[in-house]
Amino acid sequence: MIGVFGGTFNPIHSAHIRLALEVQQLLELDHVRMIPCGIPAHRDQPDVSPEVRMSLLVTATKEHPELVVDDLEIKRPGPSYMVDTLQSLKVTHPESLCLILGVDAYNNFDSWQEWRSILDLTHLVVMRRPKLAVTNY
């Protein structure tokens, strides 16, 4: 099984890495695909370009081979919708997928593009955000 962890990662920080690693280990996932959002559909455009956020994410994950940075949403034109991302991943990774969400994202899940289709494509893993000091990379 593969984890899918999307976000603007603006900026990427230690809590993102910790959450991805903990889910990967707890669920014994093959790996977690960290997918920076190209053009957010549900929030303001980040002040940092997708390419810079991608580069920072690569740097932050370089010591963790179980975290794979994927530029799928950055390469795709138009707004980034998770349903499109999951459909693309199913073609290249037909094994089971699990979508890693923070509880805040889950609370608005029914506002996502084709959210019911997402439930057919993946398992949901909802994480409560830890209260910890955050280190920006």
N, C-alpha and C positions, 0 to 999 in steps of 0.2 A: 504494500500500500504506500502511496505517495501523499505527502502533505502539501497543501497549496496555501501559501500565506501571502496575500496581496496587501498593498497599501501604498500611500504616497511616499512613505519613508522620508518625510520632510521635517526634521532630519532623521536619518537612521540613528538609533541609540541602543544602549545596552539592554533595555527592556525588550525590544524587538528580538534581539539575538537570543536572549535568555528564554523568552516564550517559545520561539521556534525550536530551540534545542530541547527544552523540557517536553514539548509535545512529541518531538521525534523520538526521544528516549522512552517516554511513558507508553506510547503506542507502538513502539518498535517499528517505526516507519522506515522504508528504504532510504528516503531522504525527504527534505522539505524544500519545495521550490519557492523561493522568495521572488515575488513578482511586483516590481514597482509599477505603479499606475502611470500610464502615459498621459491621458487627459481625463481627469476625474469627472464623473457624471453627476455626483451628489455633493460636491464641495467646491470651494474656490480653487482656481489653478494655483499650484505651489509657486512660491517666489523663486525657486531653483528649477532649472531645466530638467527634463526627464533624464537626459544624458549624464548630467552631473550627479543626480540622485542615484542613478545606476552605478556610476563609478564609485561613489561613496559606499554603496551597498556591497560591491565587489570587495572593496578594501576591508570593510567590517566583517565579512564572512570568510576571508582568505584562510583563516586557521581552522575552519570548520567544514571539512569535506562533505558532511551530511547536510549542509545547507547549500543549495544550488541556486544561483542567481539566474533568473530567466527574463529576457527582454521582450517577451511575447507581446505585452501590451504597449510597449514603447514603439515597436515596429509597426503595429497595426494602426491604420489611420482612424480618426474619429474618436468619440468618447470611449473610455474603457469600461466595458460591462463584464462582470464576472461570468455571466452565462456564456459569452463568446469565448472567454479565456478557457473555461472548463471544456467547452465543445472542442476547441483546438487541442487541448491537452489529451482528451480522450482518443484522438486520432493517433497521436505520437506516443501516448502512454496508456494503453488500453486497460492496464491494471486498475484496481480500485483507487479512488481519490478521496481525500478528506480535506474539506475546506476549513481552515483555522480562522476563527473569528473572535474578536473581543466582544464582550457582552454588550458594549455600546453599539457596535455594528449589528449584532444579532437583534437588538431591540428595534432596529429600523429595517430588518431584513425584508419585511413584506412590502417595502417601498422600492426594492431593487428590481431592475429590469428582468422580466421573466423569472421571478423568484421561484415559482413552482417548478419550472424546468430545472433549476439548480438542484432541487431535491432529488430529481431523477438521475442527475449526473454525479453526485457526490454525497458523502456523509458529512454532517456538520460537526465540528468540534468547537465548542464555545468556551472561551477562557475568560476568567475574571482577571482583570489587570492587577498585578501585584503592586503594593505600595512600597517602593524602593527608590533609592537614589538613582537618577538617570545620568549616564555618561554619554554625551554626544560624541560621534566620531568625526 
